[in-house]
Amino acid sequence: MTTKKNKKIDIMWVGLSHKKERGGTKFIPLGDDTNSGKVIFEIEKGLPKLNFHRTNLVKFAPVDKNNKLRYPTISEMETDFSLLLKEIDKLNPKIVFLLGSKVAEFVLKKKNQRPSKSQKDWQSYERVIINNVYFVSIFHPSYVYVYKRKEIEKYVDAIHCIILDLLSI
């Protein structure tokens, strides 16, 4: 689910970067056609009264010389970080979920926060308040989809609990 203009945002999902586009179709960050998007859709489906926004730290698909998708460089993350901050400022979400360690470490360091070493289970997600916004570092949904598929329901439930707790719903 992508947000519409002038809609109040409760939750923002921040992935690392876009995927490569196929056939010139418009790319939707963390789209439902991706592993991450499928898991995020399950989370959003369970909270129909909330408004969600999906975005990425890096606003393009970084590719190597063989046109294969690669992780963005620190320099590329630095370049697009100001765009992410503007997006957060404009949409004013209550919770920003940082998807995976690369995003969490980069964003939290830029916000002068020390990221935790690692997540041990679904209940140990780091929560930091910055300017009245909760930043929550969670396992990347694609990781859960690929490597912990049997535990997707536990993951979804854990994210629901975090949201309900932080929003006091």
C-alpha positions in Angstrom: 0.0 0.0 0.0 1.4 3.3 -1.0 0.1 6.5 0.5 -1.9 9.2 -1.2 -1.2 12.9 -1.0 -2.3 14.6 2.2 -3.0 11.4 4.0 -1.9 11.0 7.6 0.9 8.4 7.8 1.1 6.1 10.8 3.8 3.7 9.7 6.7 4.1 7.2 8.7 1.1 6.0 12.3 1.9 4.8 14.1 -0.6 2.7 17.6 -0.4 1.3 17.2 0.3 -2.4 14.9 -0.2 -5.4 15.0 -3.4 -7.4 15.7 -3.4 -11.1 12.7 -2.5 -13.3 11.5 -4.9 -15.9 10.0 -3.8 -19.1 9.9 -0.1 -18.2 7.1 -0.5 -15.7 6.9 2.0 -12.8 8.6 0.7 -9.7 6.8 0.8 -6.4 9.1 0.6 -3.4 8.7 -2.7 -1.5 6.0 -3.7 -4.0 3.7 -6.6 -3.3 5.5 -8.4 -6.2 8.7 -8.6 -4.1 9.5 -11.0 -1.2 9.7 -8.0 1.2 6.5 -6.6 -0.1 4.6 -9.8 0.3 5.5 -9.9 4.0 4.8 -6.2 4.5 1.4 -6.7 2.9 0.6 -9.4 5.5 1.5 -7.0 8.3 -0.6 -4.1 6.8 -3.6 -6.4 6.1 -3.9 -7.1 9.8 -4.1 -3.3 10.6 -6.6 -1.9 8.1 -7.3 1.3 10.0 -3.7 2.5 9.8 -2.0 4.3 6.9 1.3 3.0 5.6 4.0 4.3 3.3 6.8 2.3 1.7 10.1 3.8 0.6 13.8 3.1 0.3 16.9 4.7 1.6 18.5 4.7 -1.9 16.0 5.8 -4.5 17.4 3.8 -7.4 18.5 0.3 -8.2 22.3 0.1 -7.8 23.8 -2.3 -10.4 27.3 -3.5 -11.1 29.2 -3.5 -14.4 27.3 -6.7 -15.4 24.0 -5.0 -14.7 23.4 -7.2 -11.6 21.8 -5.7 -8.6 24.3 -4.9 -5.8 24.2 -3.3 -2.4 24.5 0.5 -2.5 27.7 2.1 -1.4 28.0 4.3 1.6 28.4 7.2 -0.8 25.1 6.4 -2.5 23.3 6.1 0.8 24.8 9.4 1.9 23.5 11.1 -1.3 19.9 9.9 -0.8 19.7 10.2 3.0 18.6 13.8 2.7 15.7 12.7 0.5 14.7 10.2 3.1 14.8 12.8 5.8 12.6 15.2 3.7 10.2 12.3 3.2 10.0 11.6 6.9 9.6 15.3 7.7 6.8 15.7 5.1 4.8 12.6 6.0 5.5 12.8 9.8 5.0 9.1 10.5 4.6 7.8 14.1 6.8 4.8 13.5 9.6 4.3 11.0 10.5 0.6 10.5 14.2 0.2 9.3 14.3 -3.0 7.3 17.5 -5.0 7.9 20.8 -4.2 9.5 22.3 -2.2 6.6 19.4 0.4 6.7 19.2 0.4 10.5 22.9 0.8 11.1 23.2 3.6 8.5 20.1 5.6 9.5 20.7 5.2 13.3 24.4 6.3 13.0 23.3 9.3 10.9 20.8 10.2 13.7 23.6 9.9 16.3 22.2 6.7 17.7 24.2 3.5 18.4 22.6 0.6 16.6 22.3 -2.7 18.6 24.6 -5.5 17.7 22.0 -8.0 16.6 18.5 -9.2 17.0 18.1 -12.5 18.7 14.4 -13.1 18.2 11.2 -11.5 17.1 10.7 -9.7 20.5 14.1 -8.0 20.8 13.7 -5.3 18.2 15.5 -2.0 19.0 13.2 1.0 19.4 14.6 4.6 19.5 12.6 7.8 19.7 14.0 10.7 17.6 12.0 13.9 17.3 8.8 12.2 18.5 9.1 9.5 15.9 9.8 5.8 16.8 12.6 4.3 14.7 12.4 0.5 15.0 15.1 -1.8 13.5 13.7 -5.1 12.4 14.7 -8.2 10.5 14.5 -7.6 6.8 11.2 -9.1 5.5 12.9 -10.6 2.6 15.3 -12.5 5.0 12.3 -13.8 6.8 10.5 -14.8 3.6 13.5 -16.6 2.2 15.2 -18.1 5.3 12.5 -18.2 8.0 9.4 -18.9 5.9 7.9 -21.1 8.6 8.1 -18.3 11.0 6.5 -15.5 8.9 3.4 -15.6 11.1 5.5 -15.1 14.3 7.3 -12.2 12.5 4.0 -10.6 11.5 2.5 -11.0 15.0 5.7 -9.5 16.5 5.5 -6.4 14.3 1.7 -6.1 15.0 2.6 -6.1 18.8 5.2 -3.4 18.3 2.8 -1.2 16.4 -0.1 -1.7 18.8 2.2 -1.1 21.8 3.9 2.1 20.3 0.6 3.6 19.1 -1.2 2.4 22.2 -4.1 1.0 20.2 
